Amino acid sequence: MRPTPRTSSPRRYLMCPPAHFSVTYSINPWMDPTKPVDLPLALAQWEDLRDRYRALGHTVELLTPDPALPDMVFAANGATVVGGRVLGARFAHAERSDEAAAHLSWFRRNGWPEEAVRLPEHVNEGEGDFAVTASWILAGRGFRSSPLAHGEAQEFFGRPVIGLELVDPRYYHLDTALCVLDDARDEVMYYPAAFSPGSRAVLARLFPDALIATEEDAAALGLNAVSDGLHVLLPQAAVGLFEPLRQRGFEPVGMDLGELLKGGGSVKCCTQELRP
Ligand SMILES: CN(C)C(=N)NCCC[C@H](N)C(=O)O
């Protein structure tokens, strides 16, 4: 079988340097405050990701980190931007709640019109739980985002929102268990065991040709990846995903974000996409 021809399209990303990253509390099973974090290494790994995006021709905007918010490096959680409209976040845990205002004020200061920016009513952790395909917005629930946020997103963006129930605490956000590979073609990769039986059936119906990840690759946070339609940047430890991606015509790019994994996030968590 010949691989589908792929093309990348230029993206605009929002990232936040891990200048104050640390693990001082635990709000997901990956976080162990007794394990030290090597901050210079975390910064170097993050810079490598930022530079890789730029080298691939993408634009990276920067959010100023706040010393009181050690998880702010996980910029994907701060908002969801689709069609130039911004749905702000409302965090489930008090430790992260002030990040939401920092994101909203960034959008207001950077030219987004007031009517395109929404302060949300219901708990949603941005692109941690919202994934955008050509036809739908996939929306995770079960650990962080409220199912009520799914209706709110559908009204705000005017796109069909498909709710998916997460059942394994290691995969507490949708973007730890599913990655959109081609947002022009409704193509994804995911780890079925992270979802309830009903949600698994929905995924199988919507994405019959999806790339299915093994437990090993999911446990390396291999699905916490970012695709520009051709290049797929993913944790380098998810070795089992590289060949299946190549067979489909993608170019996998392994990244080492090992220090940030101590906070429970990797490539996608660090990357919020600003969709025009
Ligand atoms: C998978 N994406 C965007 C994420 N899954 N974000 C990482 C959040 C990590 C943070 N310590 C937390 O537990 O909220």
The ligand as an SDF file (V2000), in Angstrom:
LIG
                    3D

 14 13  0  0  0  0  0  0  0  0999 V2000
   -1.6910   16.7760   28.3480 C   0  0  0  0  0  0  0  0  0  0  0  0
   -1.8910   18.2570   28.3800 N   0  0  0  0  0  0  0  0  0  0  0  0
   -2.0440   19.5230   27.8120 C   0  0  0  0  0  0  0  0  0  0  0  0
   -1.7340   18.0480   29.4380 C   0  0  0  0  0  0  0  0  0  0  0  0
   -2.1130   16.9320   29.5190 N   0  0  0  0  0  0  0  0  0  0  0  0
   -1.2250   18.9300   30.2880 N   0  0  0  0  0  0  0  0  0  0  0  0
   -0.3130   18.6520   31.2300 C   0  0  0  0  0  0  0  0  0  0  0  0
   -0.7840   19.1700   32.5170 C   0  0  0  0  0  0  0  0  0  0  0  0
    0.1070   18.7940   33.6190 C   0  0  0  0  0  0  0  0  0  0  0  0
   -0.2740   19.4060   34.9140 C   0  0  0  0  0  0  0  0  0  0  0  0
    0.6740   19.0120   35.9200 N   0  0  0  0  0  0  0  0  0  0  0  0
   -1.6670   19.0050   35.3270 C   0  0  0  0  0  0  0  0  0  0  0  0
   -1.8130   17.9520   35.9410 O   0  0  0  0  0  0  0  0  0  0  0  0
   -2.6100   19.7330   35.0820 O   0  0  0  0  0  0  0  0  0  0  0  0
  1  2  1  0
  2  3  1  0
  2  4  1  0
  4  5  2  0
  4  6  1  0
  6  7  1  0
  7  8  1  0
  8  9  1  0
  9 10  1  0
 10 11  1  0
 10 12  1  0
 12 13  2  0
 12 14  1  0
M  END
$$$$
